[in-house]
Amino acid sequence: LQGHNSLVRGIGFVHSGDTELLVSGGRDNVVLIWDLESQSIVSTFPVFETVEAVVLLPMSEEFEGKRKKVVAKGGFYFVVAGDKGVLRVIEYPSGKTVHEAPCPSKLVGCFWDERSKQLVSTTFDNTLLLHDIGSFQRTKQFVGSYDEVIDVKFIGEEQTHIAVATNIEHIQVVDVQTLDSNLLQGHTDIVMCLDVAKDGLTLVSGAKDNTIRVWQADEDGVWDCVATGSGHAADVTTVTLTAAGTADPSQMYHILSGSRDCTLKLWTFATGDASLETVYTRKAHEKVGLQWQLVDVSLCSARIECFVCAGGLLRNGHHRLPCTGHQ
């Protein structure tokens, strides 16, 4: 059967009435429907992306709460996975896209698992995704390779998950028991550092996009970005988080961030407030500092009293004792 102009990446066989059809998709951005008896093309569907997999959906199953039916006799549904990172359900014979399920990155494979009744897909960065066919919601995500791990923190009230900063702009949140993972999306460049509050429900991150972000978990354990702080002129290389000295420490936080612009910033954040307030900005070094760490917090005065950075002791944001000796 000749018809594709590039590598064929997926095929499937289906009976349409008395006719046996073949569905094929390739890297020439089209899906072809073949009549096997005549060995001819009966339909051509441009999909405008490199096709890496074509999967026929079983007609006995449902998706999006409705029985899969087509108006024309002998119709069926198939899924296209490709470099746009979207699972698309297409109806035959109309060629209409009836559903889309976005995925975190480019797709390189997909198949239907009859045993679990789920659609299984893989991405170019070695991530395995499982989608429920009834709702097309992602049920599980397994990360096969983290590349370079830059920072990692336990999160959750019972430390049931870990937040992992890798060589991408997203934060991986991984269940330590099942290894199921989700992505926290918001940063636009590689995440460089993480810190978490003592209760495990507030996470702060810094990235190469020169910003810090505050993430909090809701009652269902779903994490969302609740505040963004900008102002650094270079990569944010380190952050640290501590509860402020309020009657309810879980409601107010101090955040200290250090950047390759040789400055540190002190921020305040209140739970329920979508903004980060800058308390001050200080130039701390003539050269780039690598690590900042809080060593003392005065809860009675509700402010940061003393902390150490790479190269000196500071109090209330001003140098008090420079530490020299490293070459």
DRENDO-1510 file (C-alpha; in Angstrom, 1 decimal, always signed):
<recs>
REC; n; res; u; v; w
REC; 1; LEU; +0.0; +0.0; +0.0 .
REC; 2; GLN; +1.6; +3.2; -1.2 .
REC; 3; GLY; +0.2; +6.6; -0.2 .
REC; 4; HIS; +2.3; +8.1; +2.6 .
REC; 5; ASN; +5.2; +10.4; +1.8 .
REC; 6; SER; +7.0; +9.8; +5.1 .
REC; 7; LEU; +7.5; +7.2; +7.9 .
REC; 8; VAL; +4.3; +5.4; +8.9 .
REC; 9; ARG; +4.0; +5.4; +12.7 .
REC; 10; GLY; +0.6; +3.9; +13.4 .
REC; 11; ILE; -1.9; +1.5; +11.9 .
REC; 12; GLY; -5.2; -0.1; +12.9 .
REC; 13; PHE; -7.8; -2.4; +11.4 .
REC; 14; VAL; -11.6; -1.9; +11.7 .
REC; 15; HIS; -14.7; -3.3; +10.1 .
REC; 16; SER; -17.1; -0.8; +8.7 .
REC; 17; GLY; -20.2; -2.6; +7.7 .
REC; 18; ASP; -19.1; -5.3; +5.3 .
REC; 19; THR; -15.9; -3.5; +4.5 .
REC; 20; GLU; -12.5; -4.0; +6.2 .
REC; 21; LEU; -10.6; -0.8; +6.6 .
REC; 22; LEU; -7.1; +0.1; +7.5 .
REC; 23; VAL; -6.3; +3.4; +9.3 .
REC; 24; SER; -2.7; +4.6; +9.0 .
REC; 25; GLY; -0.9; +7.7; +10.2 .
REC; 26; GLY; +2.6; +9.0; +9.4 .
REC; 27; ARG; +5.0; +11.8; +9.8 .
REC; 28; ASP; +3.7; +13.4; +6.6 .
REC; 29; ASN; +0.9; +15.0; +8.7 .
REC; 30; VAL; -2.0; +12.9; +7.3 .
REC; 31; VAL; -4.1; +10.0; +8.4 .
REC; 32; LEU; -5.3; +7.7; +5.5 .
REC; 33; ILE; -8.3; +5.3; +5.5 .
REC; 34; TRP; -7.8; +2.3; +3.2 .
REC; 35; ASP; -10.2; -0.2; +1.7 .
REC; 36; LEU; -8.2; -3.4; +2.1 .
REC; 37; GLU; -10.2; -5.3; -0.5 .
REC; 38; SER; -9.5; -2.8; -3.3 .
REC; 39; GLN; -6.2; -1.6; -1.7 .
REC; 40; SER; -7.2; +2.0; -2.3 .
REC; 41; ILE; -7.4; +5.1; -0.2 .
REC; 42; VAL; -11.0; +6.1; +0.6 .
REC; 43; SER; -10.4; +9.1; +2.9 .
REC; 44; THR; -7.5; +11.4; +3.6 .
REC; 45; PHE; -7.5; +13.5; +6.8 .
REC; 46; PRO; -4.8; +16.3; +7.2 .
REC; 47; VAL; -4.0; +16.6; +10.9 .
REC; 48; PHE; -1.3; +19.3; +10.6 .
REC; 49; GLU; +1.2; +17.6; +12.9 .
REC; 50; THR; +3.7; +14.8; +12.8 .
REC; 51; VAL; +1.7; +11.7; +13.6 .
REC; 52; GLU; +3.5; +9.3; +16.0 .
REC; 53; ALA; +0.6; +7.0; +16.8 .
REC; 54; VAL; -3.0; +6.1; +15.7 .
REC; 55; VAL; -5.3; +4.2; +18.0 .
REC; 56; LEU; -8.7; +2.9; +17.3 .
REC; 57; LEU; -11.2; +3.3; +20.1 .
REC; 58; PRO; -13.3; +0.3; +20.9 .
REC; 59; MET; -17.0; +1.0; +20.0 .
REC; 60; SER; -18.2; -0.8; +23.2 .
REC; 61; GLU; -16.7; +1.9; +25.4 .
REC; 62; GLU; -17.9; +5.5; +26.2 .
REC; 63; PHE; -16.0; +8.7; +26.5 .
REC; 64; GLU; -17.2; +12.1; +27.8 .
REC; 65; GLY; -20.3; +10.6; +29.2 .
REC; 66; LYS; -21.9; +9.6; +25.9 .
REC; 67; ARG; -22.0; +6.4; +23.8 .
REC; 68; LYS; -19.7; +6.7; +20.9 .
REC; 69; LYS; -21.9; +6.8; +17.9 .
REC; 70; VAL; -21.6; +8.4; +14.5 .
REC; 71; VAL; -24.4; +9.5; +12.3 .
REC; 72; ALA; -23.2; +7.6; +9.2 .
REC; 73; LYS; -23.4; +3.9; +9.2 .
REC; 74; GLY; -20.1; +2.1; +9.8 .
REC; 75; GLY; -18.4; +5.1; +11.5 .
REC; 76; PHE; -15.8; +4.9; +14.2 .
REC; 77; TYR; -13.4; +6.9; +16.3 .
REC; 78; PHE; -9.6; +7.0; +16.4 .
REC; 79; VAL; -7.0; +8.8; +18.4 .
REC; 80; VAL; -4.1; +10.7; +16.9 .
REC; 81; ALA; -1.0; +11.4; +19.0 .
REC; 82; GLY; +1.8; +13.6; +17.7 .
REC; 83; ASP; +4.3; +16.4; +18.2 .
REC; 84; LYS; +1.7; +19.0; +19.4 .
REC; 85; GLY; +1.4; +17.0; +22.6 .
REC; 86; VAL; -2.4; +16.6; +22.3 .
REC; 87; LEU; -4.5; +13.4; +22.2 .
REC; 88; ARG; -7.2; +14.1; +19.5 .
REC; 89; VAL; -10.3; +12.0; +19.1 .
REC; 90; ILE; -11.4; +12.1; +15.4 .
REC; 91; GLU; -14.6; +10.8; +14.0 .
REC; 92; TYR; -14.9; +8.8; +10.8 .
REC; 93; PRO; -16.2; +9.5; +8.2 .
REC; 94; SER; -16.6; +13.2; +8.9 .
REC; 95; GLY; -13.0; +13.8; +10.0 .
REC; 96; LYS; -14.2; +16.1; +12.8 .
REC; 97; THR; -12.2; +16.4; +16.0 .
REC; 98; VAL; -14.6; +15.6; +18.8 .
REC; 99; HIS; -12.3; +15.8; +21.8 .
REC; 100; GLU; -8.8; +16.9; +22.8 .
REC; 101; ALA; -6.7; +16.0; +25.8 .
REC; 102; PRO; -3.6; +18.2; +26.3 .
REC; 103; CYS; -0.4; +16.4; +27.5 .
REC; 104; PRO; +2.6; +18.0; +29.1 .
REC; 105; SER; +5.0; +17.5; +26.1 .
REC; 106; LYS; +5.4; +16.0; +22.6 .
REC; 107; LEU; +3.9; +12.5; +22.2 .
REC; 108; VAL; +5.9; +9.7; +20.7 .
REC; 109; GLY; +3.6; +6.7; +21.2 .
REC; 110; CYS; +0.1; +5.6; +22.3 .
REC; 111; PHE; -1.9; +2.4; +22.6 .
REC; 112; TRP; -5.2; +1.2; +24.1 .
REC; 113; ASP; -4.9; -1.1; +27.1 .
REC; 114; GLU; -7.9; -3.5; +27.1 .
REC; 115; ARG; -7.3; -4.8; +30.6 .
REC; 116; SER; -7.4; -1.4; +32.4 .
REC; 117; LYS; -9.7; +0.3; +29.8 .
REC; 118; GLN; -7.3; +3.2; +29.6 .
REC; 119; LEU; -5.4; +5.0; +26.9 .
REC; 120; VAL; -1.6; +4.8; +27.5 .
REC; 121; SER; +0.7; +7.3; +25.9 .
REC; 122; THR; +4.4; +8.2; +26.1 .
REC; 123; THR; +6.2; +11.5; +25.6 .
REC; 124; PHE; +9.6; +12.3; +24.2 .
REC; 125; ASP; +11.0; +13.0; +27.7 .
REC; 126; ASN; +10.2; +9.4; +28.9 .
REC; 127; THR; +7.0; +10.2; +30.7 .
REC; 128; LEU; +4.1; +7.6; +30.7 .
REC; 129; LEU; +0.5; +8.9; +30.8 .
REC; 130; LEU; -2.7; +7.1; +31.5 .
REC; 131; HIS; -6.0; +8.5; +30.4 .
REC; 132; ASP; -9.5; +7.3; +31.4 .
REC; 133; ILE; -11.6; +6.9; +28.3 .
REC; 134; GLY; -14.8; +7.8; +30.1 .
REC; 135; SER; -13.7; +11.4; +30.8 .
REC; 136; PHE; -10.3; +11.6; +29.0 .
REC; 137; GLN; -8.9; +12.9; +32.2 .
REC; 138; ARG; -5.3; +11.9; +33.1 .
REC; 139; THR; -5.4; +9.3; +35.9 .
REC; 140; LYS; -1.7; +8.6; +36.4 .
REC; 141; GLN; +1.7; +10.0; +35.2 .
REC; 142; PHE; +5.0; +8.2; +35.6 .
REC; 143; VAL; +8.3; +10.0; +35.0 .
REC; 144; GLY; +10.9; +7.7; +33.5 .
REC; 145; SER; +13.9; +10.1; +33.6 .
REC; 146; TYR; +14.4; +13.3; +35.7 .
REC; 147; ASP; +17.6; +14.2; +33.9 .
REC; 148; GLU; +19.6; +16.5; +36.2 .
REC; 149; VAL; +18.0; +16.8; +39.7 .
REC; 150; ILE; +18.7; +20.3; +41.0 .
REC; 151; ASP; +16.6; +20.4; +44.2 .
REC; 152; VAL; +14.1; +18.2; +46.0 .
REC; 153; LYS; +11.9; +18.7; +49.0 .
REC; 154; PHE; +9.3; +16.7; +50.9 .
REC; 155; ILE; +5.8; +18.3; +50.8 .
REC; 156; GLY; +2.4; +17.6; +52.3 .
REC; 157; GLU; +1.2; +17.4; +55.9 .
REC; 158; GLU; +2.5; +13.9; +56.2 .
REC; 159; GLN; +5.3; +14.3; +53.7 .
REC; 160; THR; +3.5; +12.0; +51.3 .
REC; 161; HIS; +4.9; +13.7; +48.2 .
REC; 162; ILE; +8.2; +15.2; +47.0 .
REC; 163; ALA; +8.7; +18.3; +44.9 .
REC; 164; VAL; +11.5; +17.9; +42.4 .
REC; 165; ALA; +13.3; +20.6; +40.4 .
REC; 166; THR; +14.9; +19.2; +37.3 .
REC; 167; ASN; +16.3; +20.5; +34.2 .
REC; 168; ILE; +13.0; +21.9; +33.0 .
REC; 169; GLU; +10.7; +24.8; +33.8 .
REC; 170; HIS; +8.1; +22.7; +35.6 .
REC; 171; ILE; +8.2; +21.3; +39.2 .
REC; 172; GLN; +7.5; +17.5; +39.4 .
REC; 173; VAL; +5.2; +16.5; +42.4 .
REC; 174; VAL; +5.7; +12.8; +43.0 .
REC; 175; ASP; +3.7; +10.5; +45.3 .
REC; 176; VAL; +6.3; +8.6; +47.3 .
REC; 177; GLN; +4.1; +5.5; +47.5 .
REC; 178; THR; +2.7; +5.1; +44.0 .
REC; 179; LEU; +5.3; +7.2; +42.1 .
REC; 180; ASP; +2.4; +8.9; +40.3 .
REC; 181; SER; +3.4; +12.5; +39.4 .
REC; 182; ASN; +2.0; +15.8; +38.3 .
REC; 183; LEU; +3.6; +19.0; +36.9 .
REC; 184; LEU; +3.4; +22.4; +38.6 .
REC; 185; GLN; +3.4; +24.7; +35.6 .
REC; 186; GLY; +4.1; +28.5; +35.8 .
REC; 187; HIS; +7.8; +29.2; +35.5 .
REC; 188; THR; +9.0; +29.9; +32.0 .
REC; 189; ASP; +12.6; +28.8; +32.5 .
REC; 190; ILE; +14.5; +26.1; +34.5 .
REC; 191; VAL; +13.6; +25.9; +38.2 .
REC; 192; MET; +16.7; +26.4; +40.3 .
REC; 193; CYS; +15.6; +26.1; +43.9 .
REC; 194; LEU; +12.8; +25.0; +46.3 .
REC; 195; ASP; +11.9; +25.5; +49.9 .
REC; 196; VAL; +8.9; +24.3; +51.9 .
REC; 197; ALA; +7.1; +25.6; +55.1 .
REC; 198; LYS; +7.1; +23.5; +58.2 .
REC; 199; ASP; +3.5; +22.4; +57.7 .
REC; 200; GLY; +4.4; +21.1; +54.3 .
REC; 201; LEU; +1.5; +23.0; +52.6 .
REC; 202; THR; +3.4; +26.0; +51.2 .
REC; 203; LEU; +6.2; +25.7; +48.7 .
REC; 204; VAL; +8.3; +28.5; +47.2 .
REC; 205; SER; +10.4; +28.1; +44.0 .
REC; 206; GLY; +13.0; +30.2; +42.2 .
REC; 207; ALA; +13.9; +29.9; +38.5 .
REC; 208; LYS; +16.0; +31.2; +35.6 .
REC; 209; ASP; +13.0; +33.4; +34.6 .
REC; 210; ASN; +14.2; +35.8; +37.4 .
REC; 211; THR; +11.0; +35.2; +39.5 .
REC; 212; ILE; +9.9; +33.4; +42.6 .
REC; 213; ARG; +6.6; +31.6; +42.9 .
REC; 214; VAL; +4.5; +30.5; +45.9 .
REC; 215; TRP; +2.5; +27.3; +45.7 .
REC; 216; GLN; -0.1; +26.0; +48.1 .
REC; 217; ALA; -2.1; +22.9; +48.4 .
REC; 218; ASP; -5.9; +22.9; +48.8 .
REC; 219; GLU; -8.0; +20.5; +50.8 .
REC; 220; ASP; -7.8; +17.9; +48.1 .
REC; 221; GLY; -4.0; +18.1; +47.9 .
REC; 222; VAL; -4.0; +19.9; +44.6 .
REC; 223; TRP; -1.2; +22.4; +44.3 .
REC; 224; ASP; -1.6; +25.8; +42.6 .
REC; 225; CYS; +0.5; +28.9; +42.2 .
REC; 226; VAL; -0.9; +31.6; +44.5 .
REC; 227; ALA; +1.6; +34.4; +44.1 .
REC; 228; THR; +4.5; +35.5; +41.9 .
REC; 229; GLY; +7.4; +37.8; +42.8 .
REC; 230; SER; +9.5; +39.6; +40.2 .
REC; 231; GLY; +12.3; +42.1; +40.5 .
REC; 232; HIS; +15.5; +40.2; +40.3 .
REC; 233; ALA; +17.6; +41.0; +37.2 .
REC; 234; ALA; +19.1; +37.5; +36.8 .
REC; 235; ASP; +18.5; +33.8; +37.7 .
REC; 236; VAL; +17.1; +33.2; +41.2 .
REC; 237; THR; +19.5; +30.6; +42.6 .
REC; 238; THR; +18.2; +30.1; +46.1 .
REC; 239; VAL; +15.1; +30.7; +48.2 .
REC; 240; THR; +14.3; +30.1; +51.9 .
REC; 241; LEU; +10.9; +30.3; +53.6 .
REC; 242; THR; +9.9; +30.8; +57.3 .
REC; 243; ALA; +6.7; +31.6; +59.1 .
REC; 244; ALA; +6.5; +35.2; +60.4 .
REC; 245; GLY; +5.9; +36.1; +64.0 .
REC; 246; THR; +2.2; +36.4; +63.9 .
REC; 247; ALA; -0.6; +35.0; +66.1 .
REC; 248; ASP; -1.1; +32.4; +63.4 .
REC; 249; PRO; +2.3; +31.6; +61.8 .
REC; 250; SER; +0.7; +29.6; +59.1 .
REC; 251; GLN; -0.9; +32.7; +57.6 .
REC; 252; MET; +2.2; +34.9; +57.1 .
REC; 253; TYR; +5.6; +34.0; +55.7 .
REC; 254; HIS; +8.9; +35.7; +55.1 .
REC; 255; ILE; +10.7; +34.6; +51.9 .
REC; 256; LEU; +14.4; +35.3; +51.2 .
REC; 257; SER; +15.6; +35.0; +47.7 .
REC; 258; GLY; +19.2; +35.2; +46.3 .
REC; 259; SER; +20.1; +35.8; +42.7 .
REC; 260; ARG; +23.0; +35.9; +40.2 .
REC; 261; ASP; +22.5; +39.6; +40.1 .
REC; 262; CYS; +24.3; +39.6; +43.5 .
REC; 263; THR; +21.3; +40.8; +45.4 .
REC; 264; LEU; +19.0; +39.4; +48.0 .
REC; 265; LYS; +15.3; +40.2; +48.4 .
REC; 266; LEU; +13.2; +39.8; +51.5 .
REC; 267; TRP; +9.5; +39.3; +50.7 .
REC; 268; THR; +6.3; +38.9; +52.8 .
REC; 269; PHE; +3.4; +36.7; +51.8 .
REC; 270; ALA; +0.1; +36.2; +53.5 .
REC; 271; THR; -2.1; +33.2; +52.8 .
REC; 272; GLY; -5.1; +34.3; +50.8 .
REC; 273; ASP; -3.3; +37.2; +49.3 .
REC; 274; ALA; -2.2; +36.8; +45.7 .
REC; 275; SER; +0.7; +39.3; +45.9 .
REC; 276; LEU; +4.2; +39.2; +47.3 .
REC; 277; GLU; +5.4; +42.4; +49.1 .
REC; 278; THR; +9.1; +43.3; +48.9 .
REC; 279; VAL; +10.4; +44.4; +52.3 .
REC; 280; TYR; +13.9; +45.4; +50.9 .
REC; 281; THR; +16.5; +44.6; +48.3 .
REC; 282; ARG; +20.2; +44.5; +49.3 .
REC; 283; LYS; +23.4; +44.1; +47.3 .
REC; 284; ALA; +25.1; +41.3; +49.2 .
REC; 285; HIS; +28.2; +40.5; +47.1 .
REC; 286; GLU; +30.5; +41.8; +44.4 .
REC; 287; LYS; +30.4; +38.3; +42.9 .
REC; 288; VAL; +27.6; +35.7; +42.6 .
REC; 289; GLY; +26.6; +34.0; +45.8 .
REC; 290; LEU; +25.7; +30.4; +45.7 .
REC; 291; GLN; +23.7; +29.8; +48.8 .
REC; 292; TRP; +21.6; +31.8; +51.4 .
REC; 293; GLN; +20.3; +30.3; +54.6 .
REC; 294; LEU; +18.2; +31.6; +57.5 .
REC; 295; VAL; +19.8; +30.8; +60.8 .
REC; 296; ASP; +17.7; +32.8; +63.2 .
REC; 297; VAL; +14.1; +34.2; +63.2 .
REC; 298; SER; +12.6; +36.5; +65.9 .
REC; 299; LEU; +8.9; +35.5; +66.0 .
REC; 300; CYS; +8.0; +38.0; +68.6 .
REC; 301; SER; +9.1; +41.0; +66.4 .
REC; 302; ALA; +7.5; +39.5; +63.2 .
REC; 303; ARG; +10.6; +40.2; +61.1 .
REC; 304; ILE; +13.8; +38.6; +60.0 .
REC; 305; GLU; +16.5; +39.5; +62.5 .
REC; 306; CYS; +19.6; +37.6; +61.4 .
REC; 307; PHE; +20.7; +35.4; +58.6 .
REC; 308; VAL; +23.9; +34.2; +57.0 .
REC; 309; CYS; +24.7; +34.4; +53.3 .
REC; 310; ALA; +27.7; +33.2; +51.4 .
REC; 311; GLY; +30.3; +35.6; +52.5 .
REC; 312; GLY; +28.9; +37.5; +55.5 .
REC; 313; LEU; +26.6; +37.9; +58.4 .
REC; 314; LEU; +23.7; +40.3; +57.9 .
REC; 315; ARG; +21.2; +41.9; +60.4 .
REC; 316; ASN; +18.0; +43.6; +59.2 .
REC; 317; GLY; +19.4; +43.4; +55.7 .
REC; 318; HIS; +22.7; +45.2; +56.3 .
REC; 319; HIS; +26.2; +43.8; +56.5 .
REC; 320; ARG; +27.4; +43.3; +60.1 .
REC; 321; LEU; +30.3; +40.8; +59.8 .
REC; 322; PRO; +31.9; +40.1; +56.5 .
REC; 323; CYS; +33.4; +36.6; +56.4 .
REC; 324; THR; +36.5; +36.3; +54.2 .
REC; 325; GLY; +39.1; +33.6; +53.6 .
REC; 326; HIS; +38.0; +31.6; +50.6 .
REC; 327; GLN; +40.1; +31.9; +47.6 .
</recs>
